[in-house]
Amino acid sequence: MVQYKVEFDKLEWESPIEGMRHKYIDQNNLRIRLVEYLTKMPSHWCEKGHYGYLIEGQMEIEYENSKIIYKPGDGIFIPDGPDHKHRGRQLSEKVLVFFIEKT
């Protein structure tokens, strides 16, 4: 995994939806985000097809015919939209995911 020097401890949390908050910084046409999901988050949610890296906690994504459980250290893909027929939910109290996205 590529290393990024982002001092997340100096950034404020933002809460765009209930049960999720994030910190982010834009660098070189990239948005680098640290996202925290809580168990109170609704069971169906999307991250617009983003790839991330699971840092803390455990996450399960349930598709129509399969289920994937992610643990710390795993790369993770969170699909987008109803066409994927998925549900996402956390299996632990808190889940941290590191995302790198084009701006």
Contacts in CASP RR format, 6 or more apart in sequence:
PFRMAT RR
TARGET T0000
AUTHOR 0000-0000-0000
METHOD contacts of the structure
MODEL  1
MVQYKVEFDKLEWESPIEGMRHKYIDQNNLRIRLVEYLTKMPSHWCEKGH
YGYLIEGQMEIEYENSKIIYKPGDGIFIPDGPDHKHRGRQLSEKVLVFFI
EKT
1 53 0 8 1.000
2 100 0 8 1.000
4 27 0 8 1.000
4 32 0 8 1.000
4 100 0 8 1.000
6 25 0 8 1.000
6 27 0 8 1.000
6 32 0 8 1.000
6 34 0 8 1.000
8 23 0 8 1.000
8 34 0 8 1.000
11 23 0 8 1.000
11 24 0 8 1.000
11 25 0 8 1.000
12 23 0 8 1.000
13 21 0 8 1.000
13 22 0 8 1.000
13 23 0 8 1.000
13 36 0 8 1.000
14 21 0 8 1.000
14 22 0 8 1.000
14 23 0 8 1.000
14 24 0 8 1.000
15 21 0 8 1.000
16 22 0 8 1.000
17 41 0 8 1.000
17 45 0 8 1.000
18 40 0 8 1.000
18 41 0 8 1.000
18 42 0 8 1.000
19 37 0 8 1.000
19 38 0 8 1.000
19 40 0 8 1.000
19 41 0 8 1.000
20 35 0 8 1.000
20 36 0 8 1.000
20 37 0 8 1.000
20 38 0 8 1.000
20 41 0 8 1.000
20 45 0 8 1.000
21 35 0 8 1.000
21 36 0 8 1.000
22 33 0 8 1.000
22 34 0 8 1.000
22 35 0 8 1.000
22 36 0 8 1.000
23 33 0 8 1.000
23 34 0 8 1.000
24 31 0 8 1.000
24 32 0 8 1.000
24 33 0 8 1.000
24 34 0 8 1.000
25 31 0 8 1.000
25 32 0 8 1.000
26 32 0 8 1.000
26 103 0 8 1.000
29 102 0 8 1.000
29 103 0 8 1.000
30 100 0 8 1.000
30 101 0 8 1.000
30 102 0 8 1.000
30 103 0 8 1.000
31 99 0 8 1.000
31 100 0 8 1.000
31 101 0 8 1.000
31 102 0 8 1.000
31 103 0 8 1.000
32 98 0 8 1.000
32 99 0 8 1.000
32 100 0 8 1.000
33 98 0 8 1.000
33 99 0 8 1.000
33 100 0 8 1.000
33 101 0 8 1.000
34 55 0 8 1.000
34 96 0 8 1.000
34 97 0 8 1.000
34 98 0 8 1.000
34 99 0 8 1.000
35 47 0 8 1.000
35 96 0 8 1.000
35 97 0 8 1.000
35 98 0 8 1.000
35 99 0 8 1.000
36 94 0 8 1.000
36 95 0 8 1.000
36 96 0 8 1.000
37 59 0 8 1.000
37 90 0 8 1.000
37 94 0 8 1.000
37 95 0 8 1.000
37 97 0 8 1.000
38 90 0 8 1.000
38 93 0 8 1.000
38 94 0 8 1.000
38 95 0 8 1.000
39 90 0 8 1.000
39 92 0 8 1.000
39 93 0 8 1.000
39 94 0 8 1.000
41 89 0 8 1.000
41 90 0 8 1.000
43 87 0 8 1.000
43 88 0 8 1.000
43 89 0 8 1.000
44 87 0 8 1.000
44 88 0 8 1.000
45 88 0 8 1.000
46 78 0 8 1.000
46 79 0 8 1.000
46 80 0 8 1.000
46 81 0 8 1.000
47 78 0 8 1.000
47 80 0 8 1.000
47 99 0 8 1.000
48 80 0 8 1.000
49 77 0 8 1.000
49 78 0 8 1.000
49 79 0 8 1.000
49 80 0 8 1.000
50 77 0 8 1.000
50 78 0 8 1.000
50 99 0 8 1.000
50 101 0 8 1.000
51 75 0 8 1.000
51 76 0 8 1.000
51 77 0 8 1.000
51 99 0 8 1.000
51 100 0 8 1.000
52 75 0 8 1.000
52 76 0 8 1.000
52 77 0 8 1.000
52 78 0 8 1.000
52 97 0 8 1.000
52 98 0 8 1.000
52 99 0 8 1.000
52 100 0 8 1.000
53 73 0 8 1.000
53 74 0 8 1.000
53 75 0 8 1.000
53 76 0 8 1.000
53 97 0 8 1.000
53 98 0 8 1.000
53 99 0 8 1.000
54 70 0 8 1.000
54 71 0 8 1.000
54 72 0 8 1.000
54 73 0 8 1.000
54 74 0 8 1.000
54 75 0 8 1.000
54 76 0 8 1.000
54 95 0 8 1.000
54 96 0 8 1.000
54 97 0 8 1.000
55 72 0 8 1.000
55 73 0 8 1.000
55 96 0 8 1.000
55 97 0 8 1.000
55 98 0 8 1.000
56 72 0 8 1.000
56 94 0 8 1.000
56 95 0 8 1.000
56 96 0 8 1.000
57 71 0 8 1.000
57 72 0 8 1.000
57 90 0 8 1.000
57 91 0 8 1.000
57 92 0 8 1.000
57 93 0 8 1.000
57 94 0 8 1.000
57 95 0 8 1.000
57 96 0 8 1.000
58 69 0 8 1.000
58 70 0 8 1.000
58 71 0 8 1.000
58 72 0 8 1.000
58 90 0 8 1.000
58 91 0 8 1.000
58 92 0 8 1.000
58 95 0 8 1.000
59 69 0 8 1.000
59 70 0 8 1.000
59 76 0 8 1.000
59 88 0 8 1.000
59 89 0 8 1.000
59 90 0 8 1.000
59 91 0 8 1.000
59 95 0 8 1.000
59 97 0 8 1.000
60 67 0 8 1.000
60 68 0 8 1.000
60 69 0 8 1.000
60 70 0 8 1.000
60 88 0 8 1.000
60 89 0 8 1.000
60 90 0 8 1.000
60 91 0 8 1.000
61 67 0 8 1.000
61 68 0 8 1.000
61 70 0 8 1.000
61 76 0 8 1.000
61 78 0 8 1.000
61 79 0 8 1.000
61 86 0 8 1.000
61 87 0 8 1.000
61 88 0 8 1.000
62 86 0 8 1.000
62 87 0 8 1.000
62 88 0 8 1.000
62 89 0 8 1.000
63 84 0 8 1.000
63 85 0 8 1.000
63 86 0 8 1.000
64 85 0 8 1.000
64 86 0 8 1.000
69 91 0 8 1.000
70 76 0 8 1.000
76 97 0 8 1.000
78 88 0 8 1.000
79 86 0 8 1.000
END
